[in-house]
Amino acid sequence: MPTPLRVAGRVRVPGDKSLSHRALIISALASGRSRIRGILDSADVRSTADVLRTLGVAIPSLADDMVVDGVGLRGLRGPDQALDCGNSGTTTRLMAGVVAGAGITARFTGDASLSRRPMRRVAAPLEAMGARVDLPPHGGLPMTVHGGQLHGVEWRSDVASAQIKSAVLLAALVAGVESTVDEPERSRDHTERMLAARGVTLELSGTRVHIAPGGRLDACDAVVPGDPSSAAFFAGLAAIASAGSIELPDVGINPTRTGFFEVLRRMGARVEVQEERDEGGEPTATIVAAPGELHGTTVGGAEVPTLIDELPLVACLATRAAGETVITGAAELRVKESDRIKAVVDNLRAIGADAEELPDGMRIRGGGGPLRGRVVTHGDHRLAMAFGILGAVGGNAIEVDDPACADVSYPAFWSDLARVAGA
């Protein structure tokens, strides 16, 4: 008989990655001194810090309590070297908007994985605003952005992407022009919340966001809540456990980010939200997760952007649920750090699960049998952690080929997992 998985403990997950990027960028562009607490010190966020340093901002070493002296909306300098974004698509796309608006020229580079990711989707609106963007034939990196005297744009995005939306808003802010972005579904709204808290005039209506011209950007202290995408792994671990519960304090519960927890409830797990409060415009709470009788579900439509990063985890949890789980409307997964649809399905099959690839998602049929084998992550942190959670189940024997890639978003993931699993 497999050893039952019992969980117990309190996990304080790292600061939200999306908010950490934005807190650095917006503090750097503000006029005056901003204090940032709770920032995520990870490879991706270090890439944003390094890019800002190359553009002339005195960003200190990342720390749980740090101060950034902003240079103002027109204070960036042209770089004397390429902007190395590492593995971070957020760094690349958001800073492309900043560079375009600042009227400078910069060449963006990254690692092999990032270099394959699509950049035409952010180049198109920036070119519509008057910038020039040079891309290689495959549409990835290296990318050179030539900023200039931008004009406003009304941009209708083909995909719900907070990175594209943020690039346009930041370009408009720095250039001092009016712009509107409309999306097919509402994406993460961290940029809008953070800008509004610093004095920028924004109008929100459904899937549209409008930024007024010539706004100011005030310095402002920020507290970065725990990353809900990181918290999801431990909520998922609790859901497939035999007994116990896991408490996750100080987690961001922005409604554009909490789709995973709703899906987990729908599958039958127990998920409670306690001690709700506001931290600088971002709702924050303690999440308590516990096991339930899991069953399959359907994920698709407008909820997909609210859990796009957690869908590999949903697929792994679905192997422990009764019945069938179907994920659709998630073609965006194919252009993440890896083709996450293909990679998840290939890996699930490799360890003995019943999974099928769909053009825009996947189908997983649950079962109680042991899963064993080696998982190829392609350097993708979300895949490493999702299969790490599945590997903690008694009777499973799953080897993750590159556990260190979790450092991109959660450097202490494996030690936290060992601490709360098998309690």
N, C-alpha and C positions, 0 to 999 in steps of 0.2 A: 504493500500500500504506500502511495506517495506521502511524504511528510506534509501535514497541513501547514499552510502559510498563515502565520499569526503576525499581525502587525501592531505596533504601539509606538507612540512617541510624538514629538513635536518637531516639525521641520520648518525652519525659517529659510525660505527659498531666497535666492539672490534677487537683487533689484531688477525691475522690469527692463528688459533689453531695449524695447522700442522707446520707452520713456528716457532711458539713460542716454541713448543717441541724441534724442531731441533736447534733453536738458543741456547737454554740452554745446550743441550747435546754437541753440537759441540764447543761452547765456553768453556765448562768444560774440554773438551779433548785437547783444543788448548794449546800452550805454550805461556803464557803471559795473559795480561788483555784485555778483550773485553767489549765494551759498547753495551747494548741492549736497544733500545727505542721502545715503543709501544707494549710491550709484553702483551698477554692476561692473566689477572689474573682470572683464573677460576679453578674449582676443578680438571679438568684433567691436566692442566699445573702445578698446585701445586703438583700433584702426581709425575710428572717428577722431579720437584725441590727436593722433599723429598727423592726420590730414589737416586739422585745424592749426596745429603747430607749424606745419609747412606753409600755411597761408598767413602766418605772422601773429597768431594768438598765443599768448603765454599760458598754455594749459598745463597745470601741475600734474604730477603723477596721480593716477586715480586712487581715491581713498574714500572711506565711508563718510567722511565729512571734509569737503573741499571747497575752495573758493576759486571762482573764475572772474577775471577782470575783462569785461567785454570791450571790443574795439569799435562798436557802433556799426550801423548798417552799411556804411561805406568805408570801413576801416581795414578790410582785408587787403593783403598785398599779393601781387602775382608771384607764383611759386618759381623757385629756381631748380626744381626737380619734379619728377612725376609724383602724383598723389597715389600712394600705395594703399589700397583699400582692403588688402588681405583677402578674407573670405566674405566680406560684408556687403551685401547688396543694398542694405539700408544706407550705409555710409556713401556708397557710390551714387545712388539715385538722389538722395536728399542734397548731398553736396554738389551734385551737378546743377541743381536748381540754384543753390547759393552762388556758385561760380558764375552762372549765366547772368544772374541779377547784378552781381558785383562788377560786371564789365571787364573781367580779366580772362585770361586764357590758361587752361590747365589740362594736363594729360592724366587720365585716370587709368591705373593698372591694378591688377589683383592676382590672386593665385589661379591655378589651372581651373578649379571649379567655378570661381566667380567669372573668369574670363569667358566661359561658355554661356553665361546667363544673358537673357535678352535685354538689350539697352535701347533698342529702337522705340520701345514703348514710352521711355522717358525723353528720348531725343525729340520725338515728334512734337509734343506740346511746347518744348523749349524753343524749337525752330519756329513754331507758329507764333511765338512771342518775339522773334527777331534774333535769337542766338544762332550760331552755326555749330553743328555737331558733326565731327568726323568719326566714322565707325569703320571697322574692317568688314569684309564681305559677309562674315557669319553673324554680324550684328551684336557682338559682345565687346569685350575689352581687348586691346586698349581703346579708349574713347577720349577724344580731345574736344573739350567744350570751349568755344570762343564766345565769351560774353560780349555784350554791347548795349546800346540804348534800346532796351526792351520796350515793347508796348503791351497793353493788356490783351487777354484772350478769354474767350468763352469756350472751354474745352470739355467735350463730351468723351469721357473715357470708355473704351470698349470693355474694360475689366474693372472690377472693384478692387482698387489697389491704393492703400494708404501711402505707399512710396511715391507713386505717380502724383497723387493729389498733393502730397507734401512738397514735392519738387516744384510744382506750379505755384503753390502758396508762398513758398520761401523765395522763389525767383521774383514774384510780384512784390513781396514785402521789401526785399533788398533794393529792387529797381524803383520802388515807389509808384507802381502802376496798379490799376484796378483789374481784377480777374475773377473768373468764375469757373469752378470745376463741377461737373455733373457725372455721377457714376451710375451703373446699372443697379447696384445695390450699395447700401451704406457700408463703407469700410471703417477701419479703426479711426477714431477721431482725436487721438492724442495731440496731434499738431494743433488742431483748432482750439482745444482746451488750453494748451500751454500758451499759445499766442494771445488768446483772449485774456488770460490771467495777467499778461504783461502789457495790456493796454492797446492791443491791436483790435481794430473794428472789423468784426466778421458778422455775416448774416447767414444763418443756416435754415434750410428749408428742405426737408426730406433728404434726398440724396445729393442736393446742391449745397455748395458752400461758396460764398462771395467774400472777397477781401477788398476793403476800401483802399483807395490810393493814398500814398503819402503818409502812412501811419507811423507812429513811434513804436519803439520796443524798449520797455522799461526793464531794468535789472530787477530780479525777484528771487527770493529764496525758494528752493524746491526740495521736497521729500519724495524720493522714488519708492513707491510701494513694491512689494514682492511681485515677481513676474507670474501672471496666471498661467502662462504656457509652461513654466517650470513646475508650478504647483500641480498642474494637471497630471504629471507623471505619478506623483505620490497619491493623489486622489484616485487615479486609476489602479495603483497598487492596492490601496485599501478596498476598492470595489471587487477585485478578484481574490482577495484574501479569504481565509476560512473564518477568521475571527479577529476582533480588535478594531481599532480606529486610528486615524492619523489626524493630528491638528496642524493646520497651516496658518500661522498668524500673519497679519499685515500684508495680505495679498490684494492686489488691485482687482476690482470687480467692475471695471468699465463695461457697460453693456455691449460694446462692440467687440469684447474679448471673452465673454463668458459662455459662449455657445457650448463648449465642451462639457461644462458642468450640467447644463440643461440636458444634453444628450446622455450623460452618465445617469442622471435621475431617470430619464426615460427608459434606460436599459434595466433599471431596477436597483441601482445602488442608492445608498443613503448619503445625501449631501446636504449639510446644513450651513447656512451663512449667519455668522454671529458678529456682534460688536461692530456694526457698520458705522463708518464715519467718512469725512471728506478730508483729503490731503491735497491742497493746492489745486482744486478742481477735479481731482481724480478720486472716485469712490473707492474705499478700502475696507477690508473686513477680515475676520478670521473664518476660514473654511474648515469644517470637520467632515471627514469622509469615512464611511464604514461599508462593510460588505452587504450585498443583497443577492437575490436570485436573478442573475443577469439573463436577459433575453435579447434577441436581435432587434434591430431598429432600422429605419431608413433615414439617411442624412442627405439633404440636398437643398437647392433653392437659395433663398436669402440668408439662411443660417450658415451657409458654407464660409463666407468671409469671417464670421465670428469664431471659427475654430479651424481655420485653414492649416495652422501649424500643428494642431493636435490630431489631425486626421490619421496619420500613421499610427498613433497611439490607439485611436478608436478601432482601427483595423486589427491591431494586436489584441485588444480586449475582446473583440468580437469572436476570437477563436475560443474563448472561455464562456461564451454566452450560448444559450439554447436558441436554435433556429438560425435564420439568415440575416445578415446585416448588409445593406446596399448603400453605397456612397456614390452620388452622382453630382454633376455640376461643379466638379473640382478639377477641371483641366489645368488650372493654375499650378497644381502640384507637379506638373511635368516640367516646370521651369524654375523650381526651387534649387537648393544646393545640389540635388540630384533629381532625376525623374522619379519623384517619390511614388507615383502610381506603380510603375514597373518595378522599382526597387523593393517596395513593400510586398507586392504580390510574389515576386521571384523569391524573396527571402522567406515568406510564409510557406510557400511550397517546399522550399529547401529543408525546412524543419518539420515538414509533415502535415501542415495545415491545409485546409480546403479553401483555396482562394482563386479568384478569377479576375483578370484585368478587363476593365471597361474603357471605352475611349476617354471618358471624363471622370473616372472613378474606379471602384472595385466592388466585388461581391465576395463576402466571406461567410462560410457555413461553419457554425460553431460545433464543438465536440469536446469531450472530456479527456481524450487520450493524451499521453505525454508528447511533447514536442522537443525534438532533439536535432542538433546540427549546428552548422557555422553560418553566421550572418555576415554578409558583405555590406558595409555601410556606405561605401563610396565617399568616405570622409564627412558624412552628413550627421550632424549632432542629434537631430530629432530621431533618426533611425536608430542610432546607437542606444539612446535612452529608452525608446519605446520597446525595443527588443530586450533591453536590460530588465525592464519591468516584467516582461513576459517570462524571462529566464528565472525570475525569483520564485515562480510557482513551483511547489513541490512536485517532483517527478520530471519536470522539464530540465533539459541540459542544453542550454543555448550558449554558444561561444560568439562573442562580438569581436569582429576582426580588428577594430580600431577604437577601443574604448576612450582613448585620449581625445578624440574629436569632440566629446561632450564639453571640453573646456571652452568651446566657442561661446556657450551660453550659461554653463553651469559647472564650474571647475570642481565643486565638491560633490557632484552627483553620486559617484560610486561609493564614497564614504557615507553619505547620508542614507543611501539605499541599504548598505550593510547594517547600519545602525538600527533602522526601523523594521527591517524584514526579519522574520523568524524570531520575533520577540517572545 
